[in-house]
Amino acid sequence: MSTINYAEVAKACDFLYHNTIPAAGCMHSSTRAFDSCMRSFDCRVPAEAVTFRVYLNAPVMARGEITIHRDGHFEVRRDH
């Protein structure tokens, strides 16, 4: 199992905050995203990645998902 890269996970959560806008049912808080990641990564049965529903900011302006992995890399997907 890989270790948690705290600094990179924090950067990914900041990216989430700076590139999304508030919308019903969507994550927009860097602090809450980081808290959710740490709770999922540091438990008895740890997760490898956490996926959040988001509303992407301009120029995209669409709902999507951001998946943050334990090593800090992240993937952004837009809904079609």
Biopython code that builds the backbone (N, CA, C, O; Angstrom):
import numpy as np
from Bio.PDB.StructureBuilder import StructureBuilder

atoms = [
    (1, "MET", "N", (0.840, -1.173, 0.000)),
    (1, "MET", "CA", (0.000, 0.000, 0.000)),
    (1, "MET", "C", (0.892, 1.246, 0.000)),
    (1, "MET", "O", (1.908, 1.295, 0.694)),
    (2, "SER", "N", (0.500, 2.244, -0.784)),
    (2, "SER", "CA", (1.291, 3.460, -0.875)),
    (2, "SER", "C", (1.038, 4.359, 0.326)),
    (2, "SER", "O", (0.011, 4.260, 0.997)),
    (3, "THR", "N", (1.996, 5.234, 0.577)),
    (3, "THR", "CA", (1.846, 6.178, 1.675)),
    (3, "THR", "C", (1.115, 7.427, 1.195)),
    (3, "THR", "O", (0.952, 7.646, -0.005)),
    (4, "ILE", "N", (0.687, 8.224, 2.135)),
    (4, "ILE", "CA", (-0.047, 9.444, 1.809)),
    (4, "ILE", "C", (0.938, 10.586, 1.636)),
    (4, "ILE", "O", (1.782, 10.822, 2.501)),
    (5, "ASN", "N", (0.831, 11.298, 0.513)),
    (5, "ASN", "CA", (1.647, 12.487, 0.280)),
    (5, "ASN", "C", (0.794, 13.698, 0.670)),
    (5, "ASN", "O", (0.059, 14.244, -0.153)),
    (6, "TYR", "N", (0.906, 14.106, 1.934)),
    (6, "TYR", "CA", (0.045, 15.141, 2.499)),
    (6, "TYR", "C", (0.124, 16.464, 1.748)),
    (6, "TYR", "O", (-0.902, 17.096, 1.499)),
    (7, "ALA", "N", (1.326, 16.889, 1.387)),
    (7, "ALA", "CA", (1.489, 18.176, 0.706)),
    (7, "ALA", "C", (0.804, 18.174, -0.654)),
    (7, "ALA", "O", (0.152, 19.152, -1.019)),
    (8, "GLU", "N", (0.944, 17.093, -1.403)),
    (8, "GLU", "CA", (0.326, 17.025, -2.730)),
    (8, "GLU", "C", (-1.192, 16.865, -2.644)),
    (8, "GLU", "O", (-1.917, 17.393, -3.487)),
    (9, "VAL", "N", (-1.676, 16.145, -1.638)),
    (9, "VAL", "CA", (-3.122, 16.033, -1.447)),
    (9, "VAL", "C", (-3.697, 17.406, -1.109)),
    (9, "VAL", "O", (-4.767, 17.767, -1.598)),
    (10, "ALA", "N", (-2.993, 18.173, -0.277)),
    (10, "ALA", "CA", (-3.438, 19.533, 0.055)),
    (10, "ALA", "C", (-3.459, 20.418, -1.191)),
    (10, "ALA", "O", (-4.385, 21.210, -1.366)),
    (11, "LYS", "N", (-2.455, 20.295, -2.056)),
    (11, "LYS", "CA", (-2.434, 21.075, -3.300)),
    (11, "LYS", "C", (-3.603, 20.688, -4.209)),
    (11, "LYS", "O", (-4.211, 21.550, -4.843)),
    (12, "ALA", "N", (-3.912, 19.400, -4.271)),
    (12, "ALA", "CA", (-5.034, 18.948, -5.092)),
    (12, "ALA", "C", (-6.351, 19.503, -4.542)),
    (12, "ALA", "O", (-7.234, 19.879, -5.313)),
    (13, "CYS", "N", (-6.485, 19.555, -3.223)),
    (13, "CYS", "CA", (-7.696, 20.114, -2.617)),
    (13, "CYS", "C", (-7.792, 21.615, -2.882)),
    (13, "CYS", "O", (-8.885, 22.140, -3.092)),
    (14, "ASP", "N", (-6.655, 22.303, -2.872)),
    (14, "ASP", "CA", (-6.653, 23.727, -3.223)),
    (14, "ASP", "C", (-7.040, 23.927, -4.683)),
    (14, "ASP", "O", (-7.757, 24.873, -5.009)),
    (15, "PHE", "N", (-6.571, 23.046, -5.564)),
    (15, "PHE", "CA", (-6.973, 23.108, -6.969)),
    (15, "PHE", "C", (-8.485, 22.965, -7.083)),
    (15, "PHE", "O", (-9.130, 23.692, -7.838)),
    (16, "LEU", "N", (-9.044, 22.027, -6.334)),
    (16, "LEU", "CA", (-10.491, 21.826, -6.339)),
    (16, "LEU", "C", (-11.192, 23.123, -5.952)),
    (16, "LEU", "O", (-12.147, 23.531, -6.613)),
    (17, "TYR", "N", (-10.735, 23.768, -4.899)),
    (17, "TYR", "CA", (-11.374, 24.992, -4.417)),
    (17, "TYR", "C", (-11.279, 26.130, -5.440)),
    (17, "TYR", "O", (-12.256, 26.841, -5.671)),
    (18, "HIS", "N", (-10.122, 26.297, -6.040)),
    (18, "HIS", "CA", (-9.893, 27.423, -6.955)),
    (18, "HIS", "C", (-10.511, 27.231, -8.339)),
    (18, "HIS", "O", (-10.643, 28.198, -9.089)),
    (19, "ASN", "N", (-10.888, 26.018, -8.685)),
    (19, "ASN", "CA", (-11.403, 25.758, -10.028)),
    (19, "ASN", "C", (-12.840, 25.265, -10.056)),
    (19, "ASN", "O", (-13.304, 24.743, -11.070)),
    (20, "THR", "N", (-13.541, 25.430, -8.946)),
    (20, "THR", "CA", (-14.946, 25.047, -8.882)),
    (20, "THR", "C", (-15.752, 26.189, -8.265)),
    (20, "THR", "O", (-15.194, 27.107, -7.663)),
    (21, "ILE", "N", (-17.065, 26.116, -8.423)),
    (21, "ILE", "CA", (-17.952, 27.090, -7.807)),
    (21, "ILE", "C", (-19.004, 26.346, -6.997)),
    (21, "ILE", "O", (-19.276, 25.175, -7.263)),
    (22, "PRO", "N", (-19.604, 27.018, -6.004)),
    (22, "PRO", "CA", (-20.625, 26.354, -5.190)),
    (22, "PRO", "C", (-21.858, 25.978, -6.017)),
    (22, "PRO", "O", (-22.334, 26.767, -6.833)),
    (23, "ALA", "N", (-22.351, 24.798, -5.801)),
    (23, "ALA", "CA", (-23.584, 24.317, -6.441)),
    (23, "ALA", "C", (-24.167, 23.236, -5.551)),
    (23, "ALA", "O", (-23.443, 22.578, -4.803)),
    (24, "ALA", "N", (-25.457, 23.056, -5.631)),
    (24, "ALA", "CA", (-26.137, 22.068, -4.788)),
    (24, "ALA", "C", (-25.573, 20.665, -5.029)),
    (24, "ALA", "O", (-25.505, 20.201, -6.167)),
    (25, "GLY", "N", (-25.175, 20.005, -3.958)),
    (25, "GLY", "CA", (-24.678, 18.642, -4.056)),
    (25, "GLY", "C", (-23.246, 18.519, -4.533)),
    (25, "GLY", "O", (-22.784, 17.417, -4.827)),
    (26, "CYS", "N", (-22.533, 19.640, -4.616)),
    (26, "CYS", "CA", (-21.152, 19.622, -5.134)),
    (26, "CYS", "C", (-20.173, 20.125, -4.085)),
    (26, "CYS", "O", (-20.510, 20.993, -3.279)),
    (27, "MET", "N", (-18.961, 19.582, -4.093)),
    (27, "MET", "CA", (-17.897, 19.984, -3.180)),
    (27, "MET", "C", (-17.262, 21.271, -3.690)),
    (27, "MET", "O", (-16.985, 21.409, -4.881)),
    (28, "HIS", "N", (-17.033, 22.220, -2.767)),
    (28, "HIS", "CA", (-16.351, 23.454, -3.145)),
    (28, "HIS", "C", (-15.377, 23.918, -2.074)),
    (28, "HIS", "O", (-14.783, 24.985, -2.232)),
    (29, "SER", "N", (-15.187, 23.187, -1.012)),
    (29, "SER", "CA", (-14.351, 23.605, 0.106)),
    (29, "SER", "C", (-13.057, 22.808, 0.144)),
    (29, "SER", "O", (-13.077, 21.577, 0.181)),
    (30, "SER", "N", (-11.932, 23.517, 0.133)),
    (30, "SER", "CA", (-10.629, 22.867, 0.213)),
    (30, "SER", "C", (-10.472, 22.134, 1.543)),
    (30, "SER", "O", (-9.956, 21.017, 1.584)),
    (31, "THR", "N", (-10.912, 22.757, 2.617)),
    (31, "THR", "CA", (-10.784, 22.171, 3.947)),
    (31, "THR", "C", (-11.613, 20.901, 4.084)),
    (31, "THR", "O", (-11.128, 19.894, 4.600)),
    (32, "ARG", "N", (-12.844, 20.943, 3.630)),
    (32, "ARG", "CA", (-13.701, 19.748, 3.724)),
    (32, "ARG", "C", (-13.202, 18.634, 2.816)),
    (32, "ARG", "O", (-13.276, 17.459, 3.175)),
    (33, "ALA", "N", (-12.696, 18.997, 1.645)),
    (33, "ALA", "CA", (-12.144, 17.988, 0.740)),
    (33, "ALA", "C", (-10.930, 17.317, 1.378)),
    (33, "ALA", "O", (-10.803, 16.094, 1.337)),
    (34, "PHE", "N", (-10.032, 18.118, 1.971)),
    (34, "PHE", "CA", (-8.840, 17.565, 2.618)),
    (34, "PHE", "C", (-9.243, 16.669, 3.788)),
    (34, "PHE", "O", (-8.679, 15.589, 3.964)),
    (35, "ASP", "N", (-10.218, 17.114, 4.591)),
    (35, "ASP", "CA", (-10.692, 16.317, 5.716)),
    (35, "ASP", "C", (-11.267, 14.979, 5.230)),
    (35, "ASP", "O", (-10.989, 13.933, 5.816)),
    (36, "SER", "N", (-12.053, 15.019, 4.179)),
    (36, "SER", "CA", (-12.630, 13.786, 3.626)),
    (36, "SER", "C", (-11.540, 12.853, 3.114)),
    (36, "SER", "O", (-11.601, 11.640, 3.320)),
    (37, "CYS", "N", (-10.541, 13.426, 2.446)),
    (37, "CYS", "CA", (-9.433, 12.605, 1.947)),
    (37, "CYS", "C", (-8.678, 11.944, 3.091)),
    (37, "CYS", "O", (-8.406, 10.744, 3.041)),
    (38, "MET", "N", (-8.338, 12.713, 4.123)),
    (38, "MET", "CA", (-7.570, 12.152, 5.240)),
    (38, "MET", "C", (-8.369, 11.084, 5.974)),
    (38, "MET", "O", (-7.806, 10.070, 6.385)),
    (39, "ARG", "N", (-9.674, 11.294, 6.147)),
    (39, "ARG", "CA", (-10.496, 10.283, 6.813)),
    (39, "ARG", "C", (-10.565, 8.998, 5.978)),
    (39, "ARG", "O", (-10.606, 7.898, 6.528)),
    (40, "SER", "N", (-10.577, 9.143, 4.665)),
    (40, "SER", "CA", (-10.651, 7.967, 3.788)),
    (40, "SER", "C", (-9.302, 7.271, 3.630)),
    (40, "SER", "O", (-9.248, 6.047, 3.513)),
    (41, "PHE", "N", (-8.211, 8.043, 3.624)),
    (41, "PHE", "CA", (-6.885, 7.477, 3.406)),
    (41, "PHE", "C", (-6.278, 6.900, 4.687)),
    (41, "PHE", "O", (-5.431, 6.010, 4.620)),
    (42, "ASP", "N", (-6.701, 7.395, 5.848)),
    (42, "ASP", "CA", (-6.086, 7.007, 7.111)),
    (42, "ASP", "C", (-7.118, 6.332, 8.017)),
    (42, "ASP", "O", (-7.475, 6.859, 9.071)),
    (43, "CYS", "N", (-7.583, 5.173, 7.595)),
    (43, "CYS", "CA", (-8.546, 4.412, 8.396)),
    (43, "CYS", "C", (-8.163, 2.929, 8.339)),
    (43, "CYS", "O", (-7.148, 2.565, 7.744)),
    (44, "ARG", "N", (-8.959, 2.110, 8.943)),
    (44, "ARG", "CA", (-8.616, 0.687, 9.010)),
    (44, "ARG", "C", (-8.561, 0.044, 7.623)),
    (44, "ARG", "O", (-7.666, -0.753, 7.347)),
    (45, "VAL", "N", (-9.500, 0.382, 6.760)),
    (45, "VAL", "CA", (-9.495, -0.104, 5.373)),
    (45, "VAL", "C", (-9.362, 1.140, 4.483)),
    (45, "VAL", "O", (-10.367, 1.686, 4.028)),
    (46, "PRO", "N", (-8.113, 1.590, 4.234)),
    (46, "PRO", "CA", (-7.898, 2.867, 3.547)),
    (46, "PRO", "C", (-8.260, 2.826, 2.061)),
    (46, "PRO", "O", (-8.110, 1.804, 1.391)),
    (47, "ALA", "N", (-8.730, 3.946, 1.581)),
    (47, "ALA", "CA", (-9.063, 4.101, 0.166)),
    (47, "ALA", "C", (-7.806, 4.480, -0.616)),
    (47, "ALA", "O", (-6.870, 5.052, -0.058)),
    (48, "GLU", "N", (-7.792, 4.164, -1.885)),
    (48, "GLU", "CA", (-6.699, 4.570, -2.769)),
    (48, "GLU", "C", (-6.966, 5.940, -3.386)),
    (48, "GLU", "O", (-6.030, 6.653, -3.747)),
    (49, "ALA", "N", (-8.249, 6.310, -3.509)),
    (49, "ALA", "CA", (-8.626, 7.590, -4.108)),
    (49, "ALA", "C", (-10.008, 7.986, -3.596)),
    (49, "ALA", "O", (-10.800, 7.148, -3.166)),
    (50, "VAL", "N", (-10.270, 9.301, -3.658)),
    (50, "VAL", "CA", (-11.571, 9.838, -3.260)),
    (50, "VAL", "C", (-12.095, 10.672, -4.416)),
    (50, "VAL", "O", (-11.362, 11.489, -4.974)),
    (51, "THR", "N", (-13.361, 10.474, -4.782)),
    (51, "THR", "CA", (-13.967, 11.212, -5.889)),
    (51, "THR", "C", (-15.032, 12.150, -5.346)),
    (51, "THR", "O", (-15.876, 11.759, -4.540)),
    (52, "PHE", "N", (-14.977, 13.405, -5.806)),
    (52, "PHE", "CA", (-15.936, 14.423, -5.396)),
    (52, "PHE", "C", (-16.717, 14.901, -6.607)),
    (52, "PHE", "O", (-16.159, 15.067, -7.692)),
    (53, "ARG", "N", (-18.028, 15.125, -6.414)),
    (53, "ARG", "CA", (-18.851, 15.791, -7.421)),
    (53, "ARG", "C", (-18.574, 17.278, -7.299)),
    (53, "ARG", "O", (-18.567, 17.813, -6.190)),
    (54, "VAL", "N", (-18.343, 17.964, -8.427)),
    (54, "VAL", "CA", (-18.036, 19.393, -8.434)),
    (54, "VAL", "C", (-18.765, 20.086, -9.577)),
    (54, "VAL", "O", (-19.269, 19.441, -10.496)),
    (55, "TYR", "N", (-18.810, 21.389, -9.502)),
    (55, "TYR", "CA", (-19.286, 22.206, -10.617)),
    (55, "TYR", "C", (-18.092, 23.036, -11.056)),
    (55, "TYR", "O", (-17.670, 23.954, -10.353)),
    (56, "LEU", "N", (-17.550, 22.708, -12.221)),
    (56, "LEU", "CA", (-16.331, 23.348, -12.718)),
    (56, "LEU", "C", (-16.593, 24.792, -13.115)),
    (56, "LEU", "O", (-17.633, 25.108, -13.692)),
    (57, "ASN", "N", (-15.642, 25.664, -12.801)),
    (57, "ASN", "CA", (-15.749, 27.090, -13.073)),
    (57, "ASN", "C", (-15.443, 27.385, -14.539)),
    (57, "ASN", "O", (-15.144, 26.475, -15.312)),
    (58, "ALA", "N", (-15.518, 28.649, -14.915)),
    (58, "ALA", "CA", (-15.279, 29.101, -16.290)),
    (58, "ALA", "C", (-13.899, 28.660, -16.764)),
    (58, "ALA", "O", (-12.978, 28.623, -15.947)),
    (59, "PRO", "N", (-13.712, 28.338, -17.991)),
    (59, "PRO", "CA", (-14.615, 28.431, -19.124)),
    (59, "PRO", "C", (-15.495, 27.192, -19.313)),
    (59, "PRO", "O", (-16.308, 27.163, -20.237)),
    (60, "VAL", "N", (-15.356, 26.176, -18.468)),
    (60, "VAL", "CA", (-16.091, 24.925, -18.647)),
    (60, "VAL", "C", (-17.559, 25.078, -18.252)),
    (60, "VAL", "O", (-18.446, 24.765, -19.046)),
    (61, "MET", "N", (-17.822, 25.554, -17.039)),
    (61, "MET", "CA", (-19.168, 25.765, -16.504)),
    (61, "MET", "C", (-20.055, 24.530, -16.680)),
    (61, "MET", "O", (-21.104, 24.584, -17.321)),
    (62, "ALA", "N", (-19.609, 23.422, -16.096)),
    (62, "ALA", "CA", (-20.363, 22.173, -16.173)),
    (62, "ALA", "C", (-20.083, 21.347, -14.926)),
    (62, "ALA", "O", (-19.066, 21.529, -14.258)),
    (63, "ARG", "N", (-21.009, 20.430, -14.623)),
    (63, "ARG", "CA", (-20.788, 19.501, -13.524)),
    (63, "ARG", "C", (-19.733, 18.478, -13.935)),
    (63, "ARG", "O", (-19.555, 18.182, -15.117)),
    (64, "GLY", "N", (-19.046, 17.953, -12.939)),
    (64, "GLY", "CA", (-18.032, 16.953, -13.216)),
    (64, "GLY", "C", (-17.589, 16.273, -11.937)),
    (64, "GLY", "O", (-18.284, 16.311, -10.922)),
    (65, "GLU", "N", (-16.424, 15.650, -11.999)),
    (65, "GLU", "CA", (-15.852, 14.935, -10.861)),
    (65, "GLU", "C", (-14.366, 15.238, -10.780)),
    (65, "GLU", "O", (-13.701, 15.440, -11.796)),
    (66, "ILE", "N", (-13.860, 15.265, -9.558)),
    (66, "ILE", "CA", (-12.423, 15.335, -9.328)),
    (66, "ILE", "C", (-12.072, 14.156, -8.427)),
    (66, "ILE", "O", (-12.657, 13.988, -7.357)),
    (67, "THR", "N", (-11.119, 13.345, -8.864)),
    (67, "THR", "CA", (-10.644, 12.208, -8.083)),
    (67, "THR", "C", (-9.248, 12.532, -7.582)),
    (67, "THR", "O", (-8.353, 12.834, -8.371)),
    (68, "ILE", "N", (-9.064, 12.467, -6.263)),
    (68, "ILE", "CA", (-7.763, 12.744, -5.641)),
    (68, "ILE", "C", (-7.206, 11.430, -5.115)),
    (68, "ILE", "O", (-7.874, 10.719, -4.364)),
    (69, "HIS", "N", (-5.976, 11.111, -5.513)),
    (69, "HIS", "CA", (-5.323, 9.861, -5.118)),
    (69, "HIS", "C", (-4.406, 10.089, -3.916)),
    (69, "HIS", "O", (-4.059, 11.226, -3.595)),
    (70, "ARG", "N", (-4.022, 8.998, -3.260)),
    (70, "ARG", "CA", (-3.168, 9.055, -2.063)),
    (70, "ARG", "C", (-1.844, 9.762, -2.305)),
    (70, "ARG", "O", (-1.321, 10.415, -1.403)),
    (71, "ASP", "N", (-1.297, 9.641, -3.505)),
    (71, "ASP", "CA", (-0.005, 10.276, -3.789)),
    (71, "ASP", "C", (-0.157, 11.739, -4.210)),
    (71, "ASP", "O", (0.838, 12.413, -4.480)),
    (72, "GLY", "N", (-1.396, 12.231, -4.267)),
    (72, "GLY", "CA", (-1.634, 13.642, -4.567)),
    (72, "GLY", "C", (-2.001, 13.943, -5.995)),
    (72, "GLY", "O", (-2.450, 15.052, -6.285)),
    (73, "HIS", "N", (-1.828, 12.995, -6.909)),
    (73, "HIS", "CA", (-2.247, 13.323, -8.277)),
    (73, "HIS", "C", (-3.764, 13.258, -8.356)),
    (73, "HIS", "O", (-4.412, 12.537, -7.597)),
    (74, "PHE", "N", (-4.308, 14.014, -9.277)),
    (74, "PHE", "CA", (-5.763, 14.094, -9.375)),
    (74, "PHE", "C", (-6.192, 14.080, -10.825)),
    (74, "PHE", "O", (-5.419, 14.398, -11.728)),
    (75, "GLU", "N", (-7.447, 13.703, -11.026)),
    (75, "GLU", "CA", (-8.038, 13.636, -12.359)),
    (75, "GLU", "C", (-9.324, 14.454, -12.330)),
    (75, "GLU", "O", (-10.102, 14.382, -11.378)),
    (76, "VAL", "N", (-9.534, 15.229, -13.383)),
    (76, "VAL", "CA", (-10.743, 16.035, -13.512)),
    (76, "VAL", "C", (-11.518, 15.527, -14.712)),
    (76, "VAL", "O", (-10.973, 15.405, -15.809)),
    (77, "ARG", "N", (-12.818, 15.225, -14.496)),
    (77, "ARG", "CA", (-13.673, 14.765, -15.572)),
    (77, "ARG", "C", (-14.923, 15.635, -15.618)),
    (77, "ARG", "O", (-15.503, 15.963, -14.583)),
    (78, "ARG", "N", (-15.328, 16.001, -16.821)),
    (78, "ARG", "CA", (-16.552, 16.775, -17.022)),
    (78, "ARG", "C", (-17.674, 15.843, -17.415)),
    (78, "ARG", "O", (-17.465, 14.907, -18.187)),
    (79, "ASP", "N", (-18.876, 16.089, -16.887)),
    (79, "ASP", "CA", (-20.046, 15.317, -17.311)),
    (79, "ASP", "C", (-20.408, 15.736, -18.738)),
    (79, "ASP", "O", (-20.193, 16.880, -19.138)),
    (80, "HIS", "N", (-20.947, 14.807, -19.474)),
    (80, "HIS", "CA", (-21.341, 15.124, -20.863)),
    (80, "HIS", "C", (-22.786, 15.414, -20.953)),
    (80, "HIS", "O", (-23.292, 15.699, -22.038)),
]
sb = StructureBuilder()
sb.init_structure("model")
sb.init_model(0)
sb.init_chain("A")
sb.init_seg("    ")
for serial, (resi, resn, name, xyz) in enumerate(atoms, 1):
    if name == "N":
        sb.init_residue(resn, " ", resi, " ")
    sb.init_atom(name, np.array(xyz, "f"), 0.0, 1.0, " ", f" {name:<3s}", serial, name[0])
structure = sb.get_structure()
